[in-house]
Amino acid sequence: MDNHFYAKLAAQSIAGEAASLEDARAILTSPKVELLPLLNAAFDVRQKFTGKAVKIHIINNAQNGNCREDCHYCAQAKTSTTDIEDYPLKPDDEILAEAKNAYEKGAFRYCMVFAGRGPSMSRVEHLARLIRLIKSTYNIQICVSCGLLNADKAKLLKKAGLDRLNHNLNTSREHYPEICTTHTYDDRLTTLQAARREGIKLCSGMIVGMEETTDDVIEVAMTLRELKVESIPVNFLIPITGSKMNFVPDLTPQYCLRVLCLFRVLNPRAEIRVAAGREIHLRSMEVMALYPANSLFLDGYLNTKGEDRLRTLQMIRDAGFTVESDHPLEELIDNEKSSLSAATPNTSCGCQQVEMKDINDLRPALNQPSK
C-alpha cells in the first residue's frame, strides 16, 4: 500500500467516517498493509483524541466461582474444571481496602467484577451503597461487571454514581453460540442498551482467538462503533486448563496489533484497552500496543496473573507515554521499586505459561496490616 492508504485511514477516522469493509479486511489480513505505517496511522488518531496518556485499570474479582453460565473461555463457568479459589461476595471493608489500593497504584478506574448470570435487586442495592462509599472516599472512577441487567437495576446504579457498566459482547452474533449456550448475544446487547438508556457509559469489548473469522472481529468493532461504546477492552484468549477453550489460539503479535489498529480507526474517540493476554500474544512487541491503545490493566485479570507492575509502568514511561492519575508516573515507579525491595517480584510474566491467581492475588486486602 502507498502512503495514501494510511493517510486516508487516519483522516477518515478523525473525521468520524467508518473504514470500508474492504479496508477493514485489508488492515487485518493484507500483506500489502505494512505494520509500522498502520500503527502510525492508528497513533495519529489516538493522539488526536487521547494524547499520549495511558489509563490504568485494576480489577477486583469481588466474587469468584459458582457461576451457572457456561462461557467456554471462563475459568468460573459451570462447565470448567479449573482449580480456582471459590468465594462469595467479599465484605464491604475488603472491597473498600482494594479500592484504596487501586487508587494508590495510580488506577484511573476501579473495576468490580461479580460472577453469575445477573444480580438480584438486593445485590444491586448493595452495589449502589458500595459505589457511593468508594466515590465519596477516593477520586477514582468505578466500572461494574455484574452480568445481565434490566432498566430498573441500571437506573439504581446510575443514581449511585456508577461511571461505566462492563458487559463484553465477546464475539459476533453469528459466532456467539460457539462460545456460550446459557445466554445469547441479544441478552448481552439488551443489557448494554438498558444501561445506555439510563445514561450509564458503556465498557464492552471482545476476546480475540476463539476460532472466530476476521469478519467476526470486524462485526464486533463495527457494532461497538454503532453503540458509541466509550471503553473497549480487546482481550486475546488465555488458554486456561479446565476451561472448554483450553487451546493456544493461532495469534501472532502482528495480528494482535492489527486488531488493535482496526478497533482504533473504527472507534476513534473510544478508550481502547489492550487487555487480557497481551503478555502472552504480543510478546516482545507488547509496547507497540500503546500506539493504538490508550489503556491497560495493572495487577492481572479476573483469574490469571498479569505482568509485573513495575515492568508495565516502566514500559509506559520508556515509550514516552504518561498516565492519567492523581499520582505522577515516576512516583508510581518509585513506589513499586520500594515495595519490591522487601518482596519477590512476579517473574512469571511475558512468557507463554499461564499462571492462575492464588488467594493472595485475589484477596490482597486480607494481607494488609491493619492501621
N, C-alpha and C positions, 0 to 999 in steps of 0.2 A: 504493500500500500504506500502511496506517496503521502507527503506531509498534509495534503489537503484533507485526507480521510480523518486524521487525528484532530486537526483543527476544526473540522466540521462537527465531529462528535462533541468536542468541548463547547463550541459555540451554540449548537442546538440545545445541549443540556442546560447551559447557563440561561438561555432564552426561554426555557420551560418546555421545549419541544422534545417528544419522545423519539428515540432512535427507531429506525425501521426494523422490522423483523429480520430482514436480510443483514443489516449491520449488527444487530444483536447476536445473530448466529456467527457472524464473522469474528466478533470480539471473543467468543468462546472457543471457536474451532479452527479458524482460518490460519494456515501457516504464513499467509501473506501479511497478517496483522502482527507486527513485532511488539514484544512485551514492553520494552522501555519507552517507546513513543506512546503506547497505550497508557502506561502508568502516568506518564507526564500529562496526558490529556485529562485523565481522571483527577490528577492532582490539581490541575488548573481549576476544575470545578470545585473540588474540596476547598481549595484556598479561597475561592471567591465567596463561599458561603460560611465556612467554619474556620478560616485562617489556618494556623498551624497548631492549634490547641488539641489535646487529646483528653477525652473524658474517661475517667476511671470508674468502673462499676465493680461492686463487691456483692456477691451473692450470699444470702443467709438461707441455708436449707432448713427452713423453720419446722418442717415436719417430714420425716423420712420413711419411705416404705409403706406397705399395707395399702397399695393402690389397686382399685378394681379395674382400671383400664389396661389394655393390652398393647400399648405403644411399643412396637417391636424394637426400637432403638434404646429403650429406657431400662436402667437397672432396677427401677422401682415397680415396673409393670407386674401384673399378676402372673404373667407367663414367664417372668425372669427367675432364674435360679442363682443369680449373683449373690454372693455373700456380702450383704450390706448391713450397716448399723441401723436397725429399725428403732424409731422412737416417735412418740406422739408429739403434739404441738409443744414447742418449748415454752417455759414460763415467761411471763412478761419481762421480768428483770433480766433474764438471759438475752432475750431479743433486744432489749434496750442497751445492754452492755455491748452487744455485737454492732449495734448502730453507732455507738461511741467509737468502737474500734475502727469501723469503716470510715467514719469522719476523720479520725486522726491519721489514717493511712492515705488520706487525700482523695477519698471517693467523692465523685460528683453525685452519684446516685447509689442508693442502698436498695438492693433488690431482695424482697422476701418471697420465697417460693414454698408453696404448700402442695403436698401430694394429694391426689384424689380427683374425682370427676368434676366436682364443683362444691363450693361452700354452702352450708345451711345459712339461714338468715341470722341465727345466733352467732355463727362463726363470722359472718360479715360485720355484725355489730361489734364483735371483739376486735376484728381487724381495724375497724374505724377508730376505736379507742386507742389502739397502738399507733396508728398513723398520726393522730392528734398529739399524742405524747411525744413521739420521736421528733415531729416537726417543731414542736414548741421548745425542744431541748437543743437540737442541732441544726445548723444551716446546711441541710442536705436534702436532695430530692428523694422521693420514695416511689419505687415501682413494685407492684404486687403481681405475682403469678399464682392464681388460685383456681384455675380451671374455668368451667363454663359459668357464665353469669347472665342474669336477665336484667331488665331495665331497673327494677326496684333496688336490686343489690348494687348495681353500678351507681345509681343515684346516691345511695348511702355512702359509698366510698368516695365519690366526688365531693360530697358535702364535708367529709372528714379531712379533705385536703390531699387526696391521692393525686400524684403528678402523672403517673403513667400506669396503664394496665398492660402486662405482658401476656400475650396469647399467640404463640407462633403458629403460622399456617403449616410450616414444616416442609410441605411439598405441594404439588399441584392437585387440583380437584381429581383429575383422572388417575393419578398415581396414589392418591390417599388410601384407598382400600388395601394397598400392598403393605402399608406401614401400620395400620390400625383398623380394628373392626368394631370396637366397643363404642365409638362415636364417629361422626362423619366430618368431612371438610366443612359442610354447611353449618354444623354445630359450632365450629370454631369461628366461621365467618359471622354468624349471628351474634356471638359474644363480642367480637370486635365492633360490630355495628351498634350494639346496645351501649357499649362504653362511649363510642363516638357521639351518639345522640345525647348523652348526659354530659358531654363536654370534657371527657377524660382523654388525654393524649394517649396515643397507641404505641406499643412496642410489639412488633411482630416480625418474624424472620423465617428462616428455613434451615434445614440440615442438608448439606450437600454430601453426596456419596452414598445415598440409599438406593442405588440402581435406577435412579431417575434418568430421563433423557435431558439433553441440553434444552429442548423446547419446554420441558417441565421447569427448569431453572428460570428460563425467560418468562414463563407464565407467572411464576411467583413474584418475580421482580416487577412485572407489569401490574399485577393485582395490588401489590403494596403501593405502587405509584397511584393507582386509581383510588385507593383508600386514603391517600395522603398520610401514610403512616410516618410518624415523626422519628421513630427509632427502629432500626432494622439490624438485629443480630444475625450475622451469617456464620453458621456453625458448620464444621466439617466432621463427618461421622467419626466418633471414637468407638472402636470395636471393644465392647465390654464383655468379658467372659460371663456366660449365663444369660445374656440377652439374646433375643431371636435374631438380631442383626450383628452377630459376633463374627464379622469378617472384615478384612482390611480392604477398604474401597480403593479403586484404581484412580487415585488422585495424585497429581503431580503439583509441585509448588507453582509452576507456571499456570496450570489450570485454575488453581485456587485464587491466584492473583487476578486472573482474567474474570472470574466470577465476581470478585470484589469490585473490579472496574465496571462491570456491567451494572451492578447494583448502584454504584455511584452515579453513573451517567443517566440512569433511568430515574434515580431519586436524588436529585442534586442538592436539595435542602435538608435531606434526612441525616440523622446521625447513623452512620454505617459502622457497625461494630464487628471487628474481627474477633469471633467468639470461640467456642469450644473447638478443640482440635488444631488450633493454629500452630502449637508447638510440634505436633506430630507431622502434619502435612506440609507446612511451609518450610520447615527445617531451616537451612542456612539462609533462606530468603525471607524469613519472618519479618524483618524490619521493613521490607518493601510494602507490607500490608498497610503501613501508616500513610502511604501516599493516597490510596483511595479511601481508606477507613479513618475515622476520627474518634474512635473509642475502642476500648478493650476491657476485658475482665482482669482483675487482680485477685489473687488468692484462689485460683482454680474455679471449678464449675460445680454443677449440682452434686455429683458423686465421684468425680475424678479430680485429682490434683492438677494444678497448672504449673506454670513456670515460676521459678524463684522470683520473689517480689523485687529484690534488688536488681537482678538482671533485667527485668522488664522495665523498671524505672530508668536504668542506665541506657537501655536501648532507645527509649523515648528521647532522652537527653542527647545521646550521641548522634542521633539522626537530625538534631536541630529542632525538635518539637518541644512544646511546653505542655503543661497540664492545666486543666480548668479546675481549680481547687482553691480553698482558703489557705492552703499550705504550699509554699514555693517548692518546686521540684527538687532543688538542692537540699532543702530541709528534709524532704521525704527520703532522699537517698542517704543523707547523713544518719537519719533515724534508723534506717534499715541496717546500715553498717554497724551502728552501735548495738542493735539487737542481735546481730549475727556474731558479735564478739563473745556473747555469752551462750550461744546456741549453735547447733549444727544446721547449716542451711539445707534446703531441699535440693539435692543434686540429681534428682531423677528426671528433670525436665529437659526438653529439647531432644529427647530420644524417642525411639519407637515404642518403648514399653509403656503400657497404660498402668498407672498406679492409682488405686482406689483410695479415697479419703478414709481415714480411720476416725474414731470418736473424737480425738484431739483436734482434728481438722474441722469436723462437722460442728463441734460444740466448744469453740475456743474460749468462750466466756467462763466455762466451768473451771478452767485452769488459771484464770486471772486471780491474783491475790486480792482479797477484799480490802477496802480502804475505809 
